Amino acid sequence: MKAISQFVTGKKTKWLTILFWFIFVFLASQGPTLIDVTENNATSFLPKGADSTKALEVSRSAFPADGIPLMIIFSNQNGLTKNDFESGEQIYNWLNSNDAPDGISGLVSIYNIPNARSELISSDGTTMNLIVNIVGEPSSDAFTDLVKSVRDFSHQYRTNQLEINIGGPGGLIVDLVAVFASIDVFLLVASAILVLVLLIIIYRSPVIPFVPLFAVSFVYFIAGAVGALLAQQFGFNVNGQASGIMTIILFGSGTDYCLFISSRYKEELIKHQDKHQAMNIAVNAVGPAVLSSGSTILVASAILLLASLGSSAALGPVLAVALMIMMLAAVTFVPAVLLVLGRVAFWPAIPKYENSPKNQRRIYGIIASWVLERPKKVLVVSSIILALFSSGILLYSPNYDSLASLPAETESVQGFKQLRNGFPAGEISPTYAYFVVNNGLNQNNFNALDKITNDLLSHPNVADISSLIQPFGQNGPRTNFELFSSISTKSINTNNIAIQQNALKFVSSDFNVYRLDIIFTENPFAATSLDSVIDLRSITNLSIDQLGLTNTFVYFGGDTAEATDTRTAINRDNIIILPLVLLSIGVILAILLQSLIAPIYLCLTILVTYAATLGISLLSFEYLFGHTGISPGTMFYLFVFLNALGVDYNIYVMSRIREEARKKELNTAIKDAISVTGGVITSAGLILAGTFSVFMTLPLIDLFQLGFAVAIGVIMDTFITRTVIVPAIVSLLGDKNWWPSKKFV
């Protein structure tokens, strides 16, 4: 740190430092951007190696012509009329004509498959579903344009009584991609404006707020290019969620680092006439804390690579690259720029050199004195308050319904709501089982498919199954092996054309993959249905063993199976990733503070603050915002971000206490350290909480909940944990804080 500080704060070398960063930016401008490598496809969010991920891969290779279903839902609360059905036929005819956009691979409706009337029209006659199968890359412009064209054409048939919405998986994908596509630009602009306003208020200066903003913008640009380049070279995923979170963390933590440096620099300018000497002392004093703070997020990001959930693993490398560059910029670029500006940077409140600076009576010094006079009482009362907040954890109920993330007014959400009102819960989102063999169609495989189907039907939550054997469900006509025994390709037997046409939808072209469409009795996103998927997997494994089949597999896919695997992955990551994050924070604190005692109680305060934050958040989601449960990833990301970011303030205040304690009695050192760092930590906390609160302006409930929870946690950490609890514990432990090192090494 001394070598870096000496170079960065040199009268000539400060210019070389700035030149280096400008060259870095120029080189970054020649490379790719994160937008170039961002992919919001389903596989990037699914658990790595999970059964549903394999099912998705099998479905794409075995049933490429099926495409992705886009559903046109018609509903009339008074019952569908003749005019309503005629409107549906007009839309069907257009979709089946040359005027329809390219990419439609098939249609399923009452107009071309009359036998499916009972499946496509609700029993009460109020709702009808027309399915349009679309081929193409879901995140492509062509796919989006196709869905938009279908929506534009269909909407013209809406009336006061007839509601028409275009949803289903195809519509949901387009709506999600549209949200993610707008996230980066919006978050960048909103975060920059918010940080600028807060810094102007904090510094009461029109000059210095632009320094951290300038530095963070540089790093954002460079990190995007470096991250994109690494993604291309090593093939890791980058999705809209990862790039959006990177933006928020860069502006939040990056501004905090700049605040730590500039605040200490301003303090030293009062004590030293030479600005270069003042900055050299500031960087040497705060630099290790900044590097340690950045390291906690860096290590936490690296640990995310071990996550089994694809979206979590994708976040790791993006954040690691961004924070490493931000950390370096905070101790090199920012000091160099501040030196060029000199004291003028703080105009109009320019810090003046004082030969014998007076101790100022500050609000946080008063608070620290009050805490130190009664540390036991303060610790007990604050602990009780946090424990009461933590009681909200009893409301924990994760919601695995992907529709819950989007606003209620989104068209795909409205469409699913129509379907749920008109059809049984399970029919809205079938679970797909893919029976994979390696020797094509034969009597043994046909019999095996029949046995597996019957075994699955024995489960109490399975209402119906459609397959090659029963293409219209268990109450419809059945097929037999003889119907397909002469087929070498998908030819049509004219004697059973209707049955055979529908049956062949459930088998791949090489007859090595057979699809079973499973309808649950319960809501497909209810915990009961998620548990049922696990049961069905066990049933099929037992069936395969009983049949003595080899090189034969059954993979379960669809929304319910994906939610099941997501739940399993999150539970696994909570058990493995979160303790590793906490352990890494403890190790970094031990290295910085040269103590084994301090990291233990500091990590305990992290856990207590996290529990209280989660409790308040759950209470707010339930009673204030009216959310149906909590997004399953919120608890995980809250722990990672709150702890990795909140520890910055732990590091900053504890390193200053240790510094002051080298020359003062401990309680005096605590009071002086809190006095000079309290305002900085409060400012940094408000900025970090403010940047995360930007998530609350987005139309994704997942990110809204994450933004709210982290903002609440940072505020609690700033005003309660670091200002009250930590000083009280340090005072009570005395010199034991630094064990086993000597008193003040």
PyMOL commands that set and color helices and strands:
alter all, ss='L'
color gray80, all
select helices_A, chain A and resi 2-8+13-29+34-37+42-44+51-62+64-66+82-95+114-120+141-155+168-203+210-234+240-271+275-304+310-331+333-346+363-373+375-395+402-405+411-422+425-428+443-457+481-484+494-506+527-547+559-593+597-623+634-661+666-697+701-738
alter helices_A, ss='H'
color red, helices_A
select strands_A, chain A and resi 68-75+104-108+127-134+163-167+431-436+462-466+513-520+553-557
alter strands_A, ss='S'
color yellow, strands_A
deselect
rebuild
show_as cartoon
